Amino acid sequence: MSTALLNTSGPLMLGGEPASTAVRDFVPLAAELVKNFSRANATFKTLNLESVQEDLVAVTAQGLQLAIQLMDHRKLPTDRDLDSIHTLTVRQARQGVPLSAILAVTDEAISVIRNLILSRAGVEDSANLKELNHLLFTVAQRLHSFISVSYLSAIPAGAQLEGSSGGALVKAMLDGDDPTDLALQLGIELAPRYLVLRLLVNLPKPRPGARDGAHQRLQAYRDLAAAQAKVAAHFGAKLLEAPAPQRGLVLIEGTPHWGLVCQVVRQATAKIGVQITAVGENAALEDLPAAQATTRELVHLVRRLGLPAQSYRMEDLALEFQLTRSGPARDSLIGLLRPLDSNPELLQTLSVHLSNDQHRQRTASALGLHTNTVDNRIKRIAHLTGLDPTLPSELLKLRAAMIALTFVSTDVDIRPVKL
């Protein structure tokens, strides 16, 4: 990250004095931030170790100090400036503090800085307020990136994060063990029902010349942590996070309205700028192991069928789920397309045509063909399979067969069907 000047030298001024004046006393401010956040967030309540709380205050204070430096000198922090944050973040990772919790308190600190500074601004400061927002957004991006990379670098050495108290509770709930005693020890009241919500992001495209996907995986983990932090920030004390290696799995107390959950995921998508898929399943406390297994199956289904990145429940995927269950019914469906095995271009044409709702011009455009060629291929498909895509009853069979085939296929280049 470049440390070049973001603007002219000298501090950003608001109300006739440096904007950073409002947050100069950053150490007690950091302590107050962590204290308030600990009261409101269920994950923080489980972090009852004094050393963890001290580290959180220290990393928050360091972040506040860097924000002040940015406003006063217009320079982004270097990696050397962030050494202490790296050390503290690694320590917190090994003590079981969730990454989303660290990022959430970082966002809270940036928000508090902005509000304190805005309280001193006057009408004559409108031009500088735009620059203030830019500066704070810049430092927030820098801290998010650096903290995420530092945290993930500690995962191999501290992978047994389920040993932390909060992680142990969620693990017990998901494994089907009785979590009552542990919850009492932690002072957490268990709810009779939870929403099991599993989040995933698409891996970014490999960089040109990249030798492996390590960078892309790291980026995906960082995006996933940011998405989880956004969801955690919204549901607060009602949310518990699963420990590694179950990245992206959270439990939300009660039965939150699904429309609200979808809205929060869409907001996280817009804020972070990545495509997020969410899969949810409501369950009683004793049924959480089965619910989390179901969400894992549905995620696998979404990935294999290449479905759009959005929020899903079983009722949204019931048809695809049933059609992809192994057994004679699925084998029979796949058998309907066996006559096309030696004609991969017909199989691809059928898949694209179905995904385009049988719109011949869109299909022709997607495949780079003339519409007459599409018509001829559809006729050949009908002749070979005995199923005419232009007839509703036979179209339904072809859709079902294509879903089943797409799920089990590993060597056929076809595009997923959209129902």
C-alpha distance (Angstrom), angle and dihedral (degrees) to the residues before:
residue distance angle dihedral
M1 . . .
S2 3.77 . .
T3 3.80 118.8 .
A4 3.80 93.0 -157.5
L5 3.79 119.3 137.2
L6 3.76 112.1 -83.3
N7 3.80 91.4 -154.7
T8 3.78 140.3 -17.2
S9 3.81 117.2 -35.2
G10 3.77 121.7 -92.7
P11 3.80 132.6 63.1
L12 3.77 123.7 -58.8
M13 3.81 106.2 -104.7
L14 3.80 128.1 -143.7
G15 3.79 125.8 169.6
G16 3.77 91.2 1.0
E17 3.83 95.4 -58.2
P18 3.81 137.9 73.7
A19 3.79 110.7 -67.9
S20 3.81 90.2 -132.0
T21 3.82 91.2 65.0
A22 3.80 90.1 87.4
V23 3.84 92.3 62.8
R24 3.80 103.1 31.9
D25 3.80 91.9 118.6
F26 3.80 90.7 67.1
V27 3.84 101.4 153.4
P28 3.84 97.6 64.6
L29 3.79 88.1 37.4
A30 3.83 90.2 57.0
A31 3.80 91.1 48.1
E32 3.81 91.3 51.2
L33 3.81 91.3 48.2
V34 3.81 93.9 53.5
K35 3.81 91.1 43.6
N36 3.80 93.1 53.1
F37 3.79 93.6 43.1
S38 3.81 91.4 49.9
R39 3.79 90.3 57.3
A40 3.80 94.3 52.1
N41 3.81 102.3 39.4
A42 3.81 123.8 72.5
T43 3.80 92.5 -153.5
F44 3.80 91.1 56.0
K45 3.80 91.0 49.8
T46 3.78 89.2 63.9
L47 3.82 92.0 53.2
N48 3.78 94.6 81.5
L49 3.78 96.3 149.8
E50 3.79 110.7 114.9
S51 3.80 92.4 -141.8
V52 3.82 90.9 56.4
Q53 3.79 91.8 52.4
E54 3.81 90.7 47.8
D55 3.80 91.4 51.1
L56 3.80 91.4 49.6
V57 3.80 90.4 52.5
A58 3.81 90.7 47.6
V59 3.81 95.2 49.8
T60 3.82 90.9 45.2
A61 3.80 91.7 49.7
Q62 3.80 90.5 49.6
G63 3.78 90.5 51.1
L64 3.82 91.1 50.4
Q65 3.77 90.3 49.8
L66 3.80 91.4 52.2
A67 3.80 90.6 50.2
I68 3.80 89.3 53.0
Q69 3.79 90.1 49.4
L70 3.80 90.1 51.1
M71 3.81 92.5 52.4
D72 3.81 92.6 46.0
H73 3.81 100.4 42.5
R74 3.85 105.3 18.3
K75 3.82 92.6 -130.2
L76 3.77 127.9 127.5
P77 3.83 114.4 -127.2
T78 3.79 116.5 -98.1
D79 3.80 123.4 -133.3
R80 3.81 87.7 -101.2
D81 3.81 89.8 55.3
L82 3.79 87.6 53.9
D83 3.83 96.8 48.7
S84 3.80 93.9 106.1
I85 3.81 91.5 48.6
H86 3.81 89.3 51.6
T87 3.82 91.3 52.2
L88 3.80 93.7 47.0
T89 3.82 93.0 45.5
V90 3.81 92.5 51.5
R91 3.81 89.7 49.3
Q92 3.80 91.7 50.6
A93 3.81 91.2 48.5
R94 3.79 90.2 55.0
Q95 3.80 91.3 47.7
G96 3.80 90.9 55.4
V97 3.80 100.8 -105.5
P98 3.85 106.3 153.7
L99 3.80 115.5 -117.8
S100 3.79 90.5 -130.9
A101 3.82 89.4 58.4
I102 3.81 92.2 53.7
L103 3.81 91.7 47.3
A104 3.81 91.3 46.2
V105 3.80 93.6 54.7
T106 3.83 88.3 45.9
D107 3.81 90.0 55.2
E108 3.80 90.0 46.5
A109 3.81 90.5 53.0
I110 3.80 92.0 51.2
S111 3.80 90.0 48.7
V112 3.81 92.1 50.6
I113 3.82 91.2 49.2
R114 3.78 90.7 52.2
N115 3.80 94.1 48.2
L116 3.81 93.8 47.3
I117 3.78 91.6 50.0
L118 3.80 94.3 45.2
S119 3.80 89.8 54.4
R120 3.82 88.2 67.4
A121 3.79 98.5 43.4
G122 3.79 122.2 108.0
V123 3.78 133.3 -153.5
E124 3.79 89.9 -95.3
D125 3.83 90.8 62.1
S126 3.80 98.2 68.3
A127 3.82 93.5 112.6
N128 3.81 92.9 50.5
L129 3.80 92.8 46.8
K130 3.80 89.7 65.7
E131 3.80 89.8 53.9
L132 3.81 90.4 46.2
N133 3.80 90.9 56.7
H134 3.81 90.0 48.7
L135 3.81 92.7 50.3
L136 3.80 94.5 48.1
F137 3.80 91.8 46.3
T138 3.81 89.3 50.6
V139 3.79 94.7 51.8
A140 3.83 90.9 44.3
Q141 3.82 90.0 55.2
R142 3.79 91.0 47.6
L143 3.80 93.1 50.0
H144 3.81 93.7 44.7
S145 3.79 91.2 52.5
F146 3.80 96.4 44.0
I147 3.82 95.9 43.8
S148 3.80 91.9 48.0
V149 3.80 93.7 50.2
S150 3.83 91.3 45.4
Y151 3.79 91.7 49.1
L152 3.80 94.5 48.3
S153 3.80 91.3 47.7
A154 3.80 87.3 63.3
I155 3.81 96.3 50.4
P156 3.86 97.2 87.8
A157 3.82 91.3 52.4
G158 3.79 94.6 41.2
A159 3.76 102.5 30.5
Q160 3.81 94.0 135.6
L161 3.78 91.1 82.1
E162 3.78 90.9 140.8
G163 3.80 85.8 78.5
S164 3.81 89.8 75.0
S165 3.78 113.7 99.4
G166 3.81 97.5 -113.5
G167 3.77 92.3 42.7
A168 3.80 91.1 48.5
L169 3.79 90.6 54.6
V170 3.81 94.3 51.6
K171 3.81 90.9 43.6
A172 3.80 90.2 53.6
M173 3.81 90.7 49.6
L174 3.80 92.3 50.1
D175 3.82 94.3 43.0
G176 3.80 92.7 53.1
D177 3.81 94.6 -113.3
D178 3.80 119.2 140.5
P179 3.84 104.7 -93.5
T180 3.83 96.3 -176.9
D181 3.81 99.8 101.7
L182 3.80 94.1 43.4
A183 3.81 91.3 48.4
L184 3.81 89.9 51.9
Q185 3.80 90.9 50.9
L186 3.80 90.4 51.9
G187 3.78 94.7 44.2
I188 3.81 92.1 -121.0
E189 3.80 119.2 140.2
L190 3.77 111.4 -140.2
A191 3.80 117.6 -133.9
P192 3.83 121.6 -134.9
R193 3.84 91.1 -126.6
Y194 3.82 137.2 26.0
L195 3.77 139.1 -173.6
V196 3.81 109.4 -125.9
L197 3.81 104.1 -148.3
R198 3.79 121.7 -173.5
L199 3.83 118.6 -167.9
L200 3.78 127.8 -165.0
V201 3.79 136.5 172.7
N202 3.78 129.5 -156.0
L203 3.78 117.3 -104.1
P204 3.81 109.9 -108.1
K205 3.78 116.9 -112.5
P206 3.83 111.9 -89.0
R207 3.78 115.4 -96.0
P208 3.81 115.5 -110.5
G209 3.79 108.8 -88.3
A210 3.82 94.6 11.0
R211 3.82 111.4 150.9
D212 3.79 96.1 -153.8
G213 3.76 141.8 3.6
A214 3.81 97.1 -105.5
H215 3.79 93.4 109.7
Q216 3.79 91.7 47.1
R217 3.81 92.5 49.3
L218 3.78 91.3 48.6
Q219 3.80 90.1 50.7
A220 3.80 90.4 49.5
Y221 3.82 91.4 50.4
R222 3.78 89.7 50.0
D223 3.80 92.3 49.6
L224 3.80 90.5 46.7
A225 3.81 91.5 51.1
A226 3.79 90.3 49.8
A227 3.82 91.5 49.6
Q228 3.79 91.1 48.6
A229 3.81 90.0 49.4
K230 3.81 90.5 54.1
V231 3.81 91.4 51.4
A232 3.81 91.4 45.1
A233 3.80 91.4 49.7
H234 3.81 90.2 55.6
F235 3.81 99.3 46.1
G236 3.83 95.1 35.3
A237 3.79 114.9 171.6
K238 3.81 91.2 11.0
L239 3.82 92.5 68.2
L240 3.80 131.7 81.4
E241 3.81 123.6 -174.6
A242 3.78 126.2 -139.4
P243 3.82 116.2 -125.2
A244 3.79 125.3 -116.2
P245 2.97 133.5 -42.6
Q246 3.82 88.7 35.1
R247 3.80 93.8 74.4
G248 3.78 113.8 -177.9
L249 3.83 97.1 18.2
V250 3.82 117.0 124.8
L251 3.80 136.4 168.3
I252 3.80 116.9 -138.6
E253 3.78 115.9 -162.0
G254 3.80 118.3 -115.2
T255 3.78 124.7 -6.8
P256 3.81 105.6 -54.4
H257 3.78 115.7 -163.0
W258 3.79 107.3 -88.7
G259 3.79 91.7 -138.7
L260 3.81 89.4 58.9
V261 3.82 91.4 49.5
C262 3.82 90.0 51.0
Q263 3.80 90.1 49.3
V264 3.82 92.7 51.7
V265 3.83 90.4 49.6
R266 3.83 91.0 49.3
Q267 3.80 90.1 50.3
A268 3.81 90.7 50.4
T269 3.81 89.3 49.5
A270 3.80 91.6 52.5
K271 3.81 93.4 44.2
I272 3.81 97.6 47.2
G273 3.78 96.9 34.2
V274 3.82 97.8 -132.7
Q275 3.79 132.0 110.0
I276 3.81 109.8 -102.4
T277 3.79 126.2 -165.7
A278 3.80 117.9 -160.8
V279 3.81 125.4 -168.7
G280 3.80 119.1 -170.7
E281 3.80 136.6 -173.1
N282 3.83 126.8 179.2
A283 3.79 117.1 -140.8
A284 3.78 144.2 161.1
L285 3.81 115.8 -103.8
E286 3.80 92.5 -100.9
D287 3.82 91.9 49.3
L288 3.82 97.0 53.7
P289 3.84 94.7 105.6
A290 3.81 90.9 57.4
A291 3.82 91.8 44.2
Q292 3.79 94.0 52.2
A293 3.81 89.8 48.2
T294 3.81 88.9 52.1
T295 3.81 92.2 51.4
R296 3.80 88.9 50.8
E297 3.80 90.6 53.2
L298 3.79 92.2 47.6
V299 3.81 91.7 49.9
H300 3.80 88.9 52.1
L301 3.79 88.5 50.1
V302 3.81 93.2 50.5
R303 3.80 91.2 49.5
R304 3.81 96.7 46.3
L305 3.79 93.4 47.4
G306 3.80 92.9 42.8
L307 3.81 91.9 -129.0
P308 3.83 119.4 179.3
A309 3.81 119.2 -83.3
Q310 3.80 104.2 -100.7
S311 3.82 140.2 106.3
Y312 3.81 120.0 -63.8
R313 3.79 140.5 -177.4
M314 3.79 128.5 -174.2
E315 3.80 90.7 -94.4
D316 3.81 89.0 58.8
L317 3.80 92.6 51.9
A318 3.81 101.5 30.8
L319 3.82 94.1 113.7
E320 3.81 94.3 47.6
F321 3.82 90.6 43.1
Q322 3.79 92.9 53.2
L323 3.79 94.5 43.3
T324 3.80 92.2 53.2
R325 3.83 97.0 50.6
S326 3.80 109.9 116.4
G327 3.78 117.7 -112.0
P328 3.79 143.2 82.9
A329 3.83 93.7 -54.4
R330 3.80 92.7 58.6
D331 3.78 91.9 43.0
S332 3.78 89.5 51.8
L333 3.80 92.0 51.4
I334 3.80 92.1 49.5
G335 3.77 88.7 48.6
L336 3.81 89.7 64.4
L337 3.81 88.2 68.7
R338 3.81 97.5 44.3
P339 3.84 91.7 100.7
L340 3.81 87.3 65.8
D341 3.82 95.1 55.1
S342 3.79 92.1 100.9
N343 3.82 92.3 44.6
P344 3.81 107.5 60.1
E345 3.81 91.1 167.1
L346 3.80 89.6 61.4
L347 3.81 91.3 48.9
Q348 3.78 91.3 51.2
T349 3.80 91.4 45.7
L350 3.79 90.7 52.4
S351 3.81 92.7 49.2
V352 3.81 93.6 48.8
H353 3.81 91.8 43.7
L354 3.81 91.4 53.0
S355 3.80 92.5 46.8
N356 3.82 88.6 52.7
D357 3.83 92.3 52.3
Q358 3.82 90.9 -109.9
H359 3.82 92.3 -61.4
R360 3.81 101.7 155.2
Q361 3.82 96.1 -161.0
R362 3.81 93.7 51.0
T363 3.79 89.8 46.4
A364 3.80 91.1 50.2
S365 3.80 90.9 49.0
A366 3.81 93.5 48.1
L367 3.81 91.8 51.1
G368 3.82 97.4 37.0
L369 3.80 91.8 -118.5
H370 3.79 137.4 129.8
T371 3.81 114.4 -103.0
N372 3.80 89.6 -118.5
T373 3.80 89.1 58.6
V374 3.81 89.4 52.3
D375 3.80 90.3 50.3
N376 3.80 91.2 50.3
R377 3.80 91.9 49.6
I378 3.81 92.3 49.5
K379 3.80 89.2 52.3
R380 3.83 90.4 50.5
I381 3.82 90.1 49.8
A382 3.80 90.1 52.2
H383 3.81 91.1 47.9
L384 3.82 95.3 48.2
T385 3.81 98.4 41.6
G386 3.78 99.5 31.8
L387 3.82 87.8 -129.0
D388 3.80 119.5 111.7
P389 3.85 113.4 -150.1
T390 3.81 89.2 -154.3
L391 3.82 91.3 66.0
P392 3.86 114.4 78.8
S393 3.82 96.4 -141.0
E394 3.81 93.0 49.6
L395 3.81 92.5 40.7
L396 3.82 89.2 60.5
K397 3.81 90.6 55.1
L398 3.80 91.4 49.2
R399 3.82 91.6 50.3
A400 3.80 91.4 50.3
A401 3.81 92.1 46.6
M402 3.81 91.9 49.8
I403 3.82 92.4 51.4
A404 3.81 90.9 50.5
L405 3.81 92.5 46.7
T406 3.80 94.2 45.9
F407 3.80 90.9 53.4
V408 3.79 95.8 52.9
S409 3.80 98.8 31.9
T410 3.80 118.5 106.6
D411 3.77 102.0 164.3
V412 3.82 106.9 35.2
D413 3.79 117.1 94.4
I414 3.78 102.5 -139.2
R415 3.77 133.8 139.3
P416 3.83 120.3 -119.2
V417 3.77 120.1 -99.6
K418 3.80 118.1 -116.1
L419 3.78 112.9 -146.7
